[in-house]
Every structure is written in structure tokens, then in C-alpha cells.
Amino acid sequence: MEQNPRENPGAPTRKYVVAMHTNIENKVAVVTGASRGIGYSIAQALLENGASVVIGSRNEKEIEAAAEALRSHSGGHVAAAPMDVRDYKQVERFIASAEREFGGIDILVNNAGIGLFSPVDELAPEQWDAVIQTNLSGPFYCIRAAVPVMKRRGGGYIFNISSLAGKNAFAGGAAYNASKFGLNGFSEAAMLDLRYENIRVSYIMPGTVETSFGRSGAANKTSSWKIGSQDVAQVVIDLLRSDPRVMLSRVEMRPSKPPR
Ligand SMILES: NC(=O)c1ccc[n+]([C@@H]2O[C@H](COP(=O)([O-])OP(=O)(O)OC[C@H]3O[C@@H](n4cnc5c(N)ncnc54)[C@H](OP(=O)(O)O)[C@@H]3O)[C@@H](O)[C@H]2O)c1
């Protein structure tokens, strides 16, 4: 589609649809927390758009099963490894395995996250540590380990999956809110540090997404008003397809019609 010069006389005409797939096909992507939920959908969308994907999460059986399901669904290149984003040595090994398997890393999706909710005066210090280490230190560890690999490729794209809880505090959310508010600030600083390395950083802030998040693995009640994990995945794809000249640094996503 070309701009109608009559709407903006003198403006150069330009194509609005950049070549599809150029920013995803044959790229190598790493997605943390991809055994289920949002991470799984993001991995699936990346595969369907032609990327090779490495997925990681703690439970070995579940991450292997996720890789198998992704492989049989998409027929694409998928590798899986158990890893804990709270442990920098494990993160380093995970990132090195991705480089070994597929020759580099172009896309990093920091998705792994947990939610432990409790009034601040009842929150155990161990719960606080687990949330902050998973949701905030984890993305730092992954970026710290992956950026040198991305630089060797000449650039890349990093996504941090934050939350609307990163701007709206709520009772019982002390640790989760702190981790996601922190992730937003961290993402913006990282974006400024990495922009001249041709590495774009975006953080996505979904509202309620239909996953088993915060439910100890139990299935969440199906509600048609909730954002789908595939909707978050679509945002990742759309941002990857955006012109490299543009930095869509922060995306807020909310259900269009939550219960009144
Ligand atoms: N669902 C929502 O309503 C919602 C809304 C906004 C933002 N988010 C964010 O979206 C992200 C994904 O959430 P989700 O709803 O898809 O959750 P989910 O269904 O519970 O999936 C979480 C994933 O993260 C992995 N994980 C947890 N701790 C980990 C660790 N220390 N190291 C590596 N992997 C770990 C889990 O596997 P293991 O347990 O096997 O490690 C699982 O694969 C989170 O960052 C969350 O904060 C969710």
C-alpha cells in the first residue's frame, strides 16, 4: 500500500508493508519459560514464521514434551533444555547450547515468570527472593549471557514479557509488582545501552492472559474475555516485522471487554 501523496503533498511515497518474514525467517530465537502458556505460544509463532527456536524451563519432562509438540505441529527446528533463569551458570550453559545448536542467537524472549501473592507482612523472604530472582534477575542474566552472541551476529531483538502489574500496584502484589516495575526500568535502560549495537529491546505488558499462571499448574477457568497467549505471541511477531528503524519499546495489552 502506498501513501496517497494528495493526503500529504510533498511527502515521499513509501511502502507501508515491509517485506514479510524478512525479520524472522531463518533467524534463531531463544524463549525462556516455554513449556506452557505465553512462552509456548511465542515459540510456536516464531516457528510458524520460519525461525529456529530453543526453549527452556525448569521441569525437564515438560520442556522436552513441549519441544516434541512444537516439532510435530510445525515441523521446524526446535531444541529444548532444562534451565533455571535464577542460576547464572545454568543460563550461560543454556545460551551456549543455543549458539552451538543453531550457530547464533538473533531473538531473545525473556518470558519465564512466577507470581506469588500475599500481603507484604505475610510474604516470606524466600517468596520475595523467588519472584525477584525469576522475574527480574532472570531477564538480566539471559541478556547478559546472550548479548555478546547477538553482537557477533550484528544485532538482534530482545523481548521482556512484563505485565500491567508493572505499572499498576495491587494489594497482595508487593513482590510481583516490584519485579515487573523493576523489569520495565531495566528494559528501558537496556534499550538505551543496546540500540547502537543494532539490538532492539521491547517490553510487553499484558493484562490477564488465559494461562495457568499463579495457579500451581492447575488449569485456569476458561474465560472468553481474557487475552489469549497467542495474542501476546502475535505482538512479538508484529514487533519483529516492524521496520528496524523503529523501536516499539513498550506495549500495553489489555482485554478489550473485561467483566464490568
Ligand atoms: N498469565 C497472565 O495473566 C500474565 C499476565 C501478564 C504477564 N504475564 C507474564 O507472562 C510470563 C509467562 O506467564 P504465563 O502466564 O505463560 O505463566 P505459566 O503458564 O505459569 O508459564 C510459566 C513458564 O515459566 C517457566 N518458569 C517458571 N520459573 C522458571 C525459572 N526459574 N526458570 C525457567 N523457567 C521458569 C515455567 O516452567 P517451569 O515451572 O517448569 O520452570 C513455565 O514454562 C510471566 O513472566 C508472567 O509474569 C502473565
PDBQT file of the ligand as one rigid body, heavy atoms in Angstrom, charges set to zero:
ROOT
HETATM    1  N1  LIG A 301      -0.957 -15.118  32.610  1.00  0.00    +0.000 N 
HETATM    2  C1  LIG A 301      -1.119 -13.823  32.856  1.00  0.00    +0.000 C 
HETATM    3  O1  LIG A 301      -2.227 -13.369  33.190  1.00  0.00    +0.000 OA
HETATM    4  C2  LIG A 301       0.048 -12.874  32.666  1.00  0.00    +0.000 A 
HETATM    5  C3  LIG A 301      -0.240 -11.512  32.562  1.00  0.00    +0.000 A 
HETATM    6  C4  LIG A 301       0.807 -10.618  32.384  1.00  0.00    +0.000 A 
HETATM    7  C5  LIG A 301       2.103 -11.076  32.333  1.00  0.00    +0.000 A 
HETATM    8  N2  LIG A 301       2.375 -12.399  32.446  1.00  0.00    +0.000 N 
HETATM    9  C6  LIG A 301       3.768 -12.835  32.385  1.00  0.00    +0.000 C 
HETATM   10  O2  LIG A 301       3.943 -13.706  31.293  1.00  0.00    +0.000 OA
HETATM   11  C7  LIG A 301       5.005 -14.627  31.565  1.00  0.00    +0.000 C 
HETATM   12  C8  LIG A 301       4.528 -16.045  31.293  1.00  0.00    +0.000 C 
HETATM   13  O3  LIG A 301       3.394 -16.286  32.078  1.00  0.00    +0.000 OA
HETATM   14  P1  LIG A 301       2.367 -17.490  31.795  1.00  0.00    +0.000 P 
HETATM   15  O4  LIG A 301       1.034 -16.962  32.103  1.00  0.00    +0.000 OA
HETATM   16  O5  LIG A 301       2.625 -18.113  30.476  1.00  0.00    +0.000 OA
HETATM   17  O6  LIG A 301       2.797 -18.482  33.006  1.00  0.00    +0.000 OA
HETATM   18  P2  LIG A 301       2.822 -20.076  33.104  1.00  0.00    +0.000 P 
HETATM   19  O7  LIG A 301       1.763 -20.685  32.260  1.00  0.00    +0.000 OA
HETATM   20  O8  LIG A 301       2.840 -20.375  34.571  1.00  0.00    +0.000 OA
HETATM   21  O9  LIG A 301       4.260 -20.462  32.469  1.00  0.00    +0.000 OA
HETATM   22  C9  LIG A 301       5.438 -20.038  33.098  1.00  0.00    +0.000 C 
HETATM   23  C10 LIG A 301       6.627 -20.672  32.409  1.00  0.00    +0.000 C 
HETATM   24  O10 LIG A 301       7.829 -20.190  33.042  1.00  0.00    +0.000 OA
HETATM   25  C11 LIG A 301       8.620 -21.335  33.449  1.00  0.00    +0.000 C 
HETATM   26  N3  LIG A 301       9.421 -20.944  34.621  1.00  0.00    +0.000 N 
HETATM   27  C12 LIG A 301       8.992 -20.552  35.842  1.00  0.00    +0.000 A 
HETATM   28  N4  LIG A 301      10.038 -20.290  36.645  1.00  0.00    +0.000 NA
HETATM   29  C13 LIG A 301      11.158 -20.528  35.910  1.00  0.00    +0.000 A 
HETATM   30  C14 LIG A 301      12.541 -20.453  36.180  1.00  0.00    +0.000 A 
HETATM   31  N5  LIG A 301      13.024 -20.080  37.384  1.00  0.00    +0.000 N 
HETATM   32  N6  LIG A 301      13.415 -20.737  35.184  1.00  0.00    +0.000 NA
HETATM   33  C15 LIG A 301      12.960 -21.118  33.953  1.00  0.00    +0.000 A 
HETATM   34  N7  LIG A 301      11.671 -21.216  33.635  1.00  0.00    +0.000 NA
HETATM   35  C16 LIG A 301      10.770 -20.924  34.614  1.00  0.00    +0.000 A 
HETATM   36  C17 LIG A 301       7.579 -22.443  33.710  1.00  0.00    +0.000 C 
HETATM   37  O11 LIG A 301       8.104 -23.747  33.644  1.00  0.00    +0.000 OA
HETATM   38  P3  LIG A 301       8.749 -24.471  34.960  1.00  0.00    +0.000 P 
HETATM   39  O12 LIG A 301       7.808 -24.233  36.076  1.00  0.00    +0.000 OA
HETATM   40  O13 LIG A 301       8.931 -25.900  34.563  1.00  0.00    +0.000 OA
HETATM   41  O14 LIG A 301      10.072 -23.800  35.159  1.00  0.00    +0.000 OA
HETATM   42  C18 LIG A 301       6.640 -22.197  32.523  1.00  0.00    +0.000 C 
HETATM   43  O15 LIG A 301       7.198 -22.738  31.344  1.00  0.00    +0.000 OA
HETATM   44  C19 LIG A 301       5.423 -14.361  33.008  1.00  0.00    +0.000 C 
HETATM   45  O16 LIG A 301       6.586 -13.552  33.033  1.00  0.00    +0.000 OA
HETATM   46  C20 LIG A 301       4.243 -13.603  33.608  1.00  0.00    +0.000 C 
HETATM   47  O17 LIG A 301       4.631 -12.753  34.650  1.00  0.00    +0.000 OA
HETATM   48  C21 LIG A 301       1.361 -13.325  32.609  1.00  0.00    +0.000 A 
ENDROOT
TORSDOF 0
